[in-house]
Amino acid sequence: MGKIKLLIMTDDPNGFTGLGRVGREIALGLHGTGKYDINYLAWFHPEERINKMPFEIHTTEDKTNRYLYGDDIFDKVVDKAKPDIVLSIGDPWMVGYIPKTRNRNNFKWMHYLTIDGAPLYPPFIDLISNIDCVVHYCKFSKDVVEKAIPTLNAPYIYHGVDSFVFREMENRDAWKKENGFENDFVLGCVARNSTRKNLIELLDVFAEWSEDKDNAKLFLHTNLHDTAGFDLEEHIKNLDISEKVPFTRGISWDKGIDDYELSKVYNLFDWFVMLSKNEGFGLPILEAFSCGVPLIGIDYASIGELGEGHGVLLKQNEYHYASRFNVKQAYFNHKELMTTLDIVYKDKSLRDLYSGEAKRFAIENQWEDIIRKWDELIEDFHSNRKFDRFLERILKNENNIRGESVSPA
């Protein structure tokens, strides 16, 4: 039997977004098995960027940002690559156009689905029901979707981490000293500066809590001026904490540092703080765990799932609905966070306790093992050993597939 022709579609694997990094690891891992002929439709791939991947990259041809997710070239790429399977990765609305494409009956569609909050937006139900094989990021996503679609029994596969790259330094104290953090208590966050990630409230709480703690630092690996979020540099100045908030310079949502350098950043942290209002997975959490850095986060969505037993979870203080998709976002209580910070600041043994558990969790989710799960799932899907929805759809000759395209405005 020949190689399985696989078209992967998500953010550029040469870039630094979360989707791009996940797509890269899955594509490279499957390519390394020798079983797949891979093509990759890359979202957000600038013309000047060199493709370093060992497979062909297809990029959107429209430069007006109207077709960010491949709408303009999808059929053309399918015509050329002739995939057996299309594996798309991302939010439902990013791929809402696929059911109406000209080539829809010429491939099996597998989608790695991120759901970052509840409830499921009702217009997504028809779209998800028309995917031949759904794979969830985590159990939270599975539970939310199957509450709305009880007949869907789809697997979930976590993201992975490479603990050879992301690992705790044996000389971490020396590394902190070398970078000017000797005897400092360092909170850290690796996240995009977007409203959902809620870095601005983290700064508010940190400013109040650290007022009488000269050795407290909050290290932000983010773009302080991202247009998707806030002017954090100005906010830091207003809070008068510039000396306490170091940050990585020269990065953006699409410009970062390599994984080895990022591992060094995590090794500066005593605790990783993630206060996202809703989260689909949170790859930096797993990377921090692999470096022995435990979590402080809100007990909601994937953060609560990944953080259980690997750090301190804050209660969901209240919910607000957000975005056009009517998803609930969780908010934390500032006083509870300040109390938590007091506890972990004074009791250093808590870090040691949770650090060990976090590292064990990371070891259980190595990319090498995750790729084996994907390989087995895709082979079963391709041979229809465990999936019959694709055949049912073809036999019914559903040329006009239900569901409108749910694309961003």
Sequence and secondary structure as in RCSB ss.txt:
>XXXX:A:sequence
MGKIKLLIMTDDPNGFTGLGRVGREIALGLHGTGKYDINYLAWFHPEERINKMPFEIHTTEDKTNRYLYGDDIFD
KVVDKAKPDIVLSIGDPWMVGYIPKTRNRNNFKWMHYLTIDGAPLYPPFIDLISNIDCVVHYCKFSKDVVEKAIP
TLNAPYIYHGVDSFVFREMENRDAWKKENGFENDFVLGCVARNSTRKNLIELLDVFAEWSEDKDNAKLFLHTNLH
DTAGFDLEEHIKNLDISEKVPFTRGISWDKGIDDYELSKVYNLFDWFVMLSKNEGFGLPILEAFSCGVPLIGIDY
ASIGELGEGHGVLLKQNEYHYASRFNVKQAYFNHKELMTTLDIVYKDKSLRDLYSGEAKRFAIENQWEDIIRKWD
ELIEDFHSNRKFDRFLERILKNENNIRGESVSPA
>XXXX:A:secstr
   EEEEEEEE TTS SHHHHHHHHHHHHHHHTT EEEEEEEES  TTS   SSSEEEE    SSS TTSTTTHH
HHHHHH  SEEEEEE GGGGTTGGGSTTGGGSEEEEEE   SSS  TTHHHHHHT SEEEESSHHHHHHHHHH T
T    B    B TTTS   TTHHHHHHHTT TT EEEEEE    TTTTHHHHHHHHHHHGGG TTEEEEEES TT
 TTS  HHHHHHHHT GGG  B  S BTTB   HHHHHHHHTT SEEEE  SS S  HHHHHHHHTT  EEEESS
HHHHHHHTTSEEEE   EEEEETTTTEEEEE  HHHHHHHHHHHHH THHHHHHHHHHHHHHHTTBHHHHHHHHH
HHHHHHHHTSS  HHHHHHHTT SS SS      
